[in-house]
Amino acid sequence: MKNKEIILKYQELKNKSGSHSPSLANIKEKIPEINIKVDACFLSNPYATDLFLKYFKKELINTGEINALLEFYPSQNHIIAGYVENQLELDKGNVFICNGAIEAIQAVIHRFTKGKILVIIPTFSSYYEYATPENEVVYYKLKKDNNFKLDIEDYIKTVKEVKPNTIILINPNNPDGGYIKRNDLERIINELDWVENIIIDESFIHFAYENSEMRLQSIVPFVKDKNNVVVLKSMSKDFGIAGLRCGYAIMAKERVTELLKNGYLWNSNGIAEYFFKLYSRKDFLSEYELVRRKYITESLFFIAELNQIRNIKIYPTRANFVLIELLNGLTADDVSADLICNHGVYVRNCNDKIGLEGEFIRVAARSKEENKLILKAIKYVATT
């Protein structure tokens, strides 16, 4: 057992990070005594990171083209958006490129939302933290005894009663991985077409599936012509490139134009632009599809193994992570600190998540070998 001083340093660092977790780099800098072996807090596909690096080395490092990306300005927002529009077969002008999806969340909420915002909890905290004084945040709480599954009938009924200006749906949801089936999501959009802003966050959609074929279930094709719908997408998780800060939002053309006129014309770097070019290429996407399915398959095995460990409860998920409830007196503070300080496994302590009652951590699936380390560590901490 690492000494209490190191554990207290880690807990202090976590507290300073507020509703988000400290980065791996920050932990290593501030507490070098901790030897982190696996980052199971960040939610990404490590095989996709390897794939990106393969192209990056071959096309930029080995050729020397990286010099131009560093020396010269990248393209403006609408130029980079063209790569996404081509890949998603969208009309020109519907895509807003952002410096990470969180920039789009802030831009949309600050620019287009007024009055009531209905937020499902538990969820990603920025959706209520970015609310302005003009907003009234109303919470719709998912029920633990229903495994945090969204009750479609009750949700639609609640929206009609509350009459919000904006509703937000993360699909799959974070931190529980709850998934809304495509036909249910279409129903929500159709029945609530009077809501001024329907924000759908698909940051984890590449990990979701509805059958054994594991086909991508994005709602984008259904909402192309719906001016009240905004679809947000982070590229950090599925493509494993959080350091590049790549994301986009699909929305009505006039909304994109308004944002570009108000401070977002040059918000991407050259390497991010290179990634978006890859995102529009068939050769890259063909290889990516293979690692996407491989990662989902290994994640399913990992989750099945987690379900065998005593003193914890795993909630149903269609994402690349699981929400774990700690039972029999285990606490999120103690378990998360023990895992990182004594086993080198970094997980998400969910004590700051509004809407969770109990002791919870969130654990991401990693590579096959890393998953073995995570399983061994959690089993030890939870059962000894």
Secondary structure, 3 states (H helix, E strand, C coil): CCCHHHHHHHHHHHHHCCCCCCCHHHHHHHCCCCCCCEECCCCCCHHHHHHHHHHHHHHHHCCCCHHHHHHCCCCCHHHHHHHHHHHHCCCCCCEEEEECHHHHHHHHHHHHCCEEEEEEECCCCHHHHCCCCCEEEEEEECCHHHCCCCCHHHHHHHHHHHCCCEEEEECCCCCCCCCCCHHHHHHHHHHCCCCCEEEEECCCHHHCCCCCCCCCCCCHHHHCCCCCEEEEEECHHHHCCHHHCEEEEECCHHHHHHHHCCCCCCCCCHHHHHHHHHHCCHHHHHHHHHHHHHHHHHHHHHHHHHCCCCCEEECCCCCCEEEEEECCCCCHHHHHHHHHHHHCEECEECCCCCCCCCCEEEEECCCHHHHHHHHHHHHHHHHC
